[in-house]
Amino acid sequence: MSRVGSKIKQERIKANLSLKELAKKLGISEGFLQDVEIGKRVANENLIKRVEKLLNVNLSDSLFEEVDEPIENIKEYREPVKVNKQLEDAFSSILKKIPVCDLYLKEIYDYKYLPIKDKKVEGLNAEKIFYIIAPDDSMRGFRIAKGDRVMVYLTPELETNSIYVIELEGKRMIRQLKRLDANRVLLISQNNEIKTESKDIKSFKIIGKCIKVEFEL
């Protein structure tokens, strides 16, 4: 079950609404809503906003609500930055605390503080920005090497020839996606050589779009 789907179900029950009742209010089918709640389907940004308005909740926070506290015993990564809580609160309106996570968003290794402008970071919804640590060199040909920090924007939308974090057969990875037609997408990786896989668009899940990569000299 996805965290967003689980949160929708939790808030629906709290509001004493059945699947059928909430689906009707949202203008979607009961089956689609059920699939979203159990993680079979992905709620797009428009649907999430409608749910938030209808149930008076913030679903953006649910992405990280089950994530563990920062760990300190992972040798290949720096220890989380320790910031004075009062100082952090004082700058919360101009700086956004962005977590640096593993690929599955289960552990937070560090935090980055990025400037907020009009409630956005890099021109995007600040609540949907996070970093992941590249797990391998499968995208080295795209200048993403193991250990690099990759900024990701949480979205299920596909823009052809862009790079995404996806989940395929229970495994997450970073791949360039190229739409072949309405149903087929080419998954592209490159370490020493280019590798491609043609997949049905329904066979994998888009977690988020990779915005930029950062590495240390």
C-alpha positions in Angstrom: 0.0 0.0 0.0 1.4 3.4 -0.9 1.7 6.0 1.8 -0.5 8.5 0.0 -3.1 5.8 -0.7 -3.0 4.7 2.9 -3.4 8.3 4.1 -6.4 8.8 1.8 -8.1 5.6 3.2 -7.3 6.7 6.8 -8.8 10.1 6.3 -11.8 8.8 4.4 -12.6 6.4 7.3 -12.1 9.2 9.8 -14.6 11.3 7.8 -17.0 8.4 7.9 -17.2 8.1 4.1 -17.5 4.9 2.2 -15.4 4.3 -1.0 -18.5 4.9 -3.1 -19.3 8.2 -1.3 -15.8 9.7 -1.6 -15.4 8.5 -5.2 -18.7 10.2 -6.1 -17.6 13.5 -4.4 -14.3 13.3 -6.3 -15.9 12.5 -9.6 -14.0 9.2 -10.1 -15.0 5.6 -10.1 -15.2 3.6 -6.9 -12.8 1.0 -8.4 -10.2 3.6 -9.3 -10.3 5.0 -5.7 -9.9 1.6 -4.3 -6.9 0.9 -6.5 -5.3 4.2 -5.3 -5.9 3.3 -1.7 -4.2 -0.1 -2.0 -1.3 1.2 -4.2 -2.3 -0.3 -7.5 -2.9 3.1 -9.1 -1.2 6.4 -8.7 -3.1 9.5 -7.7 -2.1 12.5 -9.9 -1.5 15.9 -8.5 -5.0 17.2 -9.5 -6.7 14.3 -7.6 -4.5 14.8 -4.6 -5.4 18.5 -4.4 -9.1 17.6 -4.7 -8.8 15.0 -1.9 -6.9 17.5 0.3 -9.6 20.1 -0.2 -12.5 17.8 0.4 -11.1 16.1 3.5 -9.1 19.1 4.7 -5.8 17.2 5.0 -2.2 17.6 3.7 -1.2 14.5 1.8 2.2 15.8 0.9 3.5 15.0 4.3 2.5 11.3 4.0 5.5 10.7 1.6 7.9 10.8 4.5 5.7 10.0 7.5 7.0 6.4 7.9 10.6 7.3 7.2 13.1 6.5 9.9 15.1 9.1 11.8 18.5 10.0 10.3 21.1 7.2 10.8 24.6 7.9 11.8 26.4 4.6 11.1 26.4 4.5 7.3 30.1 5.1 6.6 29.8 6.1 2.9 27.7 9.1 3.8 28.3 12.1 5.9 26.5 12.3 9.3 23.3 14.4 9.2 23.8 18.1 9.6 22.9 19.1 13.2 21.1 22.5 13.1 19.9 24.5 16.1 16.1 24.0 16.3 15.4 27.6 17.1 17.6 28.7 14.2 15.8 26.3 11.9 12.4 27.5 12.9 13.5 31.2 12.4 14.5 30.5 8.8 11.6 28.1 8.0 9.8 30.7 5.9 12.8 31.2 3.6 14.6 27.8 3.7 13.1 24.4 3.1 14.5 21.4 4.9 14.9 18.8 2.2 15.6 15.1 3.2 18.4 13.1 1.5 17.0 9.6 1.3 17.7 6.1 0.0 16.0 5.0 -3.2 13.1 3.5 -1.3 12.5 6.6 1.0 13.0 4.4 4.1 16.1 6.1 5.6 17.2 9.7 5.7 20.9 10.1 5.5 21.1 13.9 5.6 19.3 17.2 5.0 19.8 20.1 2.6 18.4 23.6 3.2 17.3 25.2 0.0 15.8 28.7 -0.6 12.0 29.0 -0.9 10.5 31.5 -3.3 6.7 31.8 -3.5 6.4 28.5 -1.6 8.5 26.8 -4.3 12.0 25.3 -4.5 13.6 25.3 -8.0 10.2 26.6 -9.2 8.4 23.4 -8.0 6.1 22.6 -5.1 8.5 22.6 -2.1 6.6 19.8 -0.4 7.3 17.4 -3.2 11.1 17.9 -3.5 13.5 15.4 -2.0 17.0 14.0 -2.7 18.0 10.3 -3.2 21.5 8.8 -3.2 22.2 7.2 -6.6 22.6 3.4 -5.7 24.9 2.4 -8.6 26.6 3.4 -11.8 23.9 2.3 -14.2 23.3 5.9 -15.2 27.0 7.0 -15.3 26.5 7.8 -19.0 24.0 10.4 -17.9 26.5 11.8 -15.4 24.8 10.1 -12.4 27.3 8.0 -10.5 27.0 5.9 -7.4 26.8 8.1 -4.3 25.7 11.2 -6.2 22.8 13.2 -4.8 19.9 13.4 -7.2 17.1 16.0 -6.6 13.7 14.4 -7.4 10.3 15.9 -7.8 7.4 13.7 -6.7 5.1 13.2 -9.8 3.6 10.3 -11.7 3.5 12.3 -14.9 5.8 11.1 -17.8 7.7 13.6 -20.0 9.5 11.7 -22.7 13.3 11.7 -22.7 13.4 12.8 -19.1 15.1 10.9 -16.2 13.0 9.3 -13.5 13.0 7.2 -10.4 10.8 4.2 -11.2 9.7 1.0 -9.6 9.7 -2.1 -11.7 8.8 -5.6 -10.4 9.3 -4.3 -6.8 12.8 -2.8 -7.6 13.5 0.9 -7.8 16.0 2.3 -10.2 16.9 5.5 -12.1 16.2 5.4 -15.8 15.6 7.7 -18.8 12.2 7.2 -20.2 11.3 7.6 -23.8 7.7 7.1 -24.9 7.4 4.9 -28.0 3.6 5.1 -28.4 0.5 5.3 -26.2 1.3 2.0 -24.4 5.1 1.4 -24.7 8.0 3.2 -23.0 11.7 2.7 -23.6 13.7 2.4 -20.3 17.3 3.6 -21.0 20.4 3.2 -18.8 24.1 3.7 -19.6 27.2 2.7 -17.8 29.9 1.4 -20.2 27.2 0.9 -22.9 23.7 1.9 -23.5 21.0 -0.6 -22.4 17.3 -0.4 -23.4 14.2 -2.2 -22.4 10.8 -1.7 -23.9 8.0 -1.9 -21.3 4.3 -1.5 -21.1 3.6 1.8 -19.4 1.4 0.0 -16.9 4.2 -2.5 -15.9 6.1 0.1 -13.8 5.4 3.0 -11.5 6.9 6.4 -11.8 8.0 7.7 -8.4 9.4 11.1 -9.4 11.3 13.1 -12.0 15.0 13.7 -11.5 15.7 17.4 -11.6 19.4 17.7 -11.2 22.4 15.8 -9.8 25.0 17.0 -7.3 28.3 15.5 -6.4 31.3 16.2 -4.3 34.8 17.0 -5.7 
